[in-house]
């Protein structure tokens, strides 16, 4: 899975996550990604979701979020863009 993120230098550093079906969650390694003012690709191996018990044939929702998915808190302000969410076939 691939997606592109673009933030703003005035944003607070915050963990970005992708959740599939609300149960399989992968966090970006670098919380300063929210402060990066240029488009940055985030590549997530699908195995990261499968290892959490997700059946990729039954994905019904994709959630993009900030912070701790398990313990959400009221957030701050700022601008963060997501674009080009894609799935690629496995390499031969």
Phi and psi in degrees as GROMACS dihedral restraints (atoms count N, CA, C in turn):
[ dihedral_restraints ]
;  ai    aj    ak    al  type     phi  dphi    fc
    3     4     5     6     1  -136.2    20    10
    4     5     6     7     1   141.9    20    10
    6     7     8     9     1  -149.5    20    10
    7     8     9    10     1   157.0    20    10
    9    10    11    12     1  -110.6    20    10
   10    11    12    13     1   140.1    20    10
   12    13    14    15     1  -127.2    20    10
   13    14    15    16     1   139.0    20    10
   15    16    17    18     1  -138.0    20    10
   16    17    18    19     1   125.5    20    10
   18    19    20    21     1  -114.5    20    10
   19    20    21    22     1  -148.6    20    10
   21    22    23    24     1  -149.6    20    10
   22    23    24    25     1   142.1    20    10
   24    25    26    27     1   -62.3    20    10
   25    26    27    28     1   -19.4    20    10
   27    28    29    30     1   -85.8    20    10
   28    29    30    31     1    -7.3    20    10
   30    31    32    33     1   -70.5    20    10
   31    32    33    34     1   152.8    20    10
   33    34    35    36     1   -75.9    20    10
   34    35    36    37     1   149.7    20    10
   36    37    38    39     1   -69.4    20    10
   37    38    39    40     1   130.6    20    10
   39    40    41    42     1  -152.4    20    10
   40    41    42    43     1   143.9    20    10
   42    43    44    45     1   -68.3    20    10
   43    44    45    46     1   134.8    20    10
   45    46    47    48     1  -105.9    20    10
   46    47    48    49     1   139.8    20    10
   48    49    50    51     1  -135.8    20    10
   49    50    51    52     1   160.0    20    10
   51    52    53    54     1  -122.2    20    10
   52    53    54    55     1   129.7    20    10
   54    55    56    57     1  -120.6    20    10
   55    56    57    58     1   132.3    20    10
   57    58    59    60     1  -106.3    20    10
   58    59    60    61     1   128.9    20    10
   60    61    62    63     1    57.2    20    10
   61    62    63    64     1    18.8    20    10
   63    64    65    66     1    72.6    20    10
   64    65    66    67     1     4.4    20    10
   66    67    68    69     1  -122.9    20    10
   67    68    69    70     1   -35.1    20    10
   69    70    71    72     1   -98.0    20    10
   70    71    72    73     1   114.1    20    10
   72    73    74    75     1  -122.8    20    10
   73    74    75    76     1   133.4    20    10
   75    76    77    78     1  -125.6    20    10
   76    77    78    79     1   130.4    20    10
   78    79    80    81     1  -101.7    20    10
   79    80    81    82     1   144.1    20    10
   81    82    83    84     1   -68.4    20    10
   82    83    84    85     1   142.6    20    10
   84    85    86    87     1   -67.9    20    10
   85    86    87    88     1   -26.2    20    10
   87    88    89    90     1  -117.0    20    10
   88    89    90    91     1   107.9    20    10
   90    91    92    93     1   -66.6    20    10
   91    92    93    94     1   -15.2    20    10
   93    94    95    96     1   -79.5    20    10
   94    95    96    97     1     0.3    20    10
   96    97    98    99     1   -58.2    20    10
   97    98    99   100     1   -28.2    20    10
   99   100   101   102     1   -68.9    20    10
  100   101   102   103     1   -16.7    20    10
  102   103   104   105     1  -101.5    20    10
  103   104   105   106     1    -0.6    20    10
  105   106   107   108     1   -81.0    20    10
  106   107   108   109     1   120.9    20    10
  108   109   110   111     1   -86.8    20    10
  109   110   111   112     1     5.2    20    10
  111   112   113   114     1  -120.2    20    10
  112   113   114   115     1   155.0    20    10
  114   115   116   117     1   -64.0    20    10
  115   116   117   118     1   129.2    20    10
  117   118   119   120     1  -128.1    20    10
  118   119   120   121     1   129.1    20    10
  120   121   122   123     1   -83.5    20    10
  121   122   123   124     1   135.8    20    10
  123   124   125   126     1  -115.5    20    10
  124   125   126   127     1   116.5    20    10
  126   127   128   129     1  -104.0    20    10
  127   128   129   130     1   124.8    20    10
  129   130   131   132     1  -117.9    20    10
  130   131   132   133     1   115.8    20    10
  132   133   134   135     1   -63.3    20    10
  133   134   135   136     1   133.6    20    10
  135   136   137   138     1   -61.2    20    10
  136   137   138   139     1   -23.9    20    10
  138   139   140   141     1   -60.0    20    10
  139   140   141   142     1   -26.9    20    10
  141   142   143   144     1   -62.0    20    10
  142   143   144   145     1   -30.0    20    10
  144   145   146   147     1   -86.0    20    10
  145   146   147   148     1   -40.9    20    10
  147   148   149   150     1   -61.2    20    10
  148   149   150   151     1   -39.8    20    10
  150   151   152   153     1   -61.7    20    10
  151   152   153   154     1   -17.7    20    10
  153   154   155   156     1   -96.0    20    10
  154   155   156   157     1     9.4    20    10
  156   157   158   159     1    92.8    20    10
  157   158   159   160     1     8.1    20    10
  159   160   161   162     1   -79.3    20    10
  160   161   162   163     1   133.5    20    10
  162   163   164   165     1   -90.1    20    10
  163   164   165   166     1   110.5    20    10
  165   166   167   168     1   -63.7    20    10
  166   167   168   169     1   -17.7    20    10
  168   169   170   171     1   -77.2    20    10
  169   170   171   172     1   -10.9    20    10
  171   172   173   174     1  -119.9    20    10
  172   173   174   175     1    32.6    20    10
  174   175   176   177     1   -77.6    20    10
  175   176   177   178     1   123.3    20    10
  177   178   179   180     1  -116.7    20    10
  178   179   180   181     1   -12.6    20    10
  180   181   182   183     1  -152.1    20    10
  181   182   183   184     1   148.4    20    10
  183   184   185   186     1  -124.5    20    10
  184   185   186   187     1   126.6    20    10
  186   187   188   189     1  -119.0    20    10
  187   188   189   190     1   130.2    20    10
  189   190   191   192     1  -108.1    20    10
  190   191   192   193     1   133.0    20    10
  192   193   194   195     1  -151.5    20    10
  193   194   195   196     1   176.5    20    10
  195   196   197   198     1  -126.5    20    10
  196   197   198   199     1   147.8    20    10
  198   199   200   201     1    92.2    20    10
  199   200   201   202     1  -149.1    20    10
  201   202   203   204     1  -104.8    20    10
  202   203   204   205     1   109.8    20    10
  204   205   206   207     1   -57.8    20    10
  205   206   207   208     1   -36.5    20    10
  207   208   209   210     1   -77.4    20    10
  208   209   210   211     1   -20.3    20    10
  210   211   212   213     1  -140.1    20    10
  211   212   213   214     1    69.5    20    10
  213   214   215   216     1   -67.3    20    10
  214   215   216   217     1   145.8    20    10
  216   217   218   219     1  -131.7    20    10
  217   218   219   220     1   158.9    20    10
  219   220   221   222     1   -59.9    20    10
  220   221   222   223     1   137.7    20    10
  222   223   224   225     1   -98.8    20    10
  223   224   225   226     1  -174.5    20    10
  225   226   227   228     1   -98.5    20    10
  226   227   228   229     1  -146.9    20    10
  228   229   230   231     1  -128.4    20    10
  229   230   231   232     1   165.9    20    10
  231   232   233   234     1   146.2    20    10
  232   233   234   235     1  -174.2    20    10
  234   235   236   237     1  -131.4    20    10
  235   236   237   238     1   132.5    20    10
  237   238   239   240     1  -143.8    20    10
  238   239   240   241     1   129.6    20    10
  240   241   242   243     1  -112.1    20    10
  241   242   243   244     1   142.2    20    10
  243   244   245   246     1  -122.5    20    10
  244   245   246   247     1   142.8    20    10
  246   247   248   249     1  -152.9    20    10
  247   248   249   250     1   162.6    20    10
  249   250   251   252     1    51.0    20    10
  250   251   252   253     1    55.2    20    10
  252   253   254   255     1   -74.9    20    10
  253   254   255   256     1   122.0    20    10
  255   256   257   258     1  -138.7    20    10
  256   257   258   259     1   153.8    20    10
  258   259   260   261     1  -115.6    20    10
  259   260   261   262     1   136.9    20    10
  261   262   263   264     1  -116.7    20    10
  262   263   264   265     1   143.2    20    10
  264   265   266   267     1   -66.1    20    10
  265   266   267   268     1   154.5    20    10
  267   268   269   270     1   -63.1    20    10
  268   269   270   271     1   149.4    20    10
  270   271   272   273     1   -64.1    20    10
  271   272   273   274     1   143.4    20    10
